[in-house]
Amino acid sequence: MGKISEIVPEGKRPLLGLLLAEMLGDSENRVEIPDFVLVDGDGFDPRSFSDAACSRLLWVRCGRVEELMRAADLLIRDGNIPFVLLDTCGFPARDLGGLPVSAWWRLNQMAERSGCRVLVFSPFPWVPCAAVRWSLSSRFSLADFDRYRSELFSEIEVQPQRLRQAT
């Protein structure tokens, strides 16, 4: 069953980049069909990943938060896409706050009907219909700059913040 989940990092955006890097992996083999769709502003840097890793996703780049929501609406409604990531961290808080709450509830209903899993990367808790909200935190320093992503990922602390009651 499709649901919307939300991930909120404590502090800066790099934690979400580590999570995305872990999802893409370090495979040397290209795939024919992407595993998921990433919809974001301008936060994803494909040059940070191998061509094989990038073949695992379809990237939809949006200039405004309204475009992100429209793209998410179309992808989730399609019914053939099992997993969609929405990265809202690159948009100003005033733009995110300007979205009507009903837009999220509509996405949630579509996700439930289509079976699509939707994961929203958020700069702060703001998705009202999230089935679960996860908080990411870490204690990285400049000394960690030269470490491998996989080592850093294992040190991220993940805590559930809130579960939405079944309706």
Secondary structure by P-SEA (a helix, b strand, c coil): cbbbbbbbbcccaaaaaaaaaaaacccccccccccbbbbcccccccccccaaaaaabbbbbbccaaaaaaaaaaaaacccccbbbbbcccccaaaaaaccaaaaaaaaaaaaaacbbbbbbccccccccccbbbbbbbbcccccccccaaaaaaabbbbbccccccc
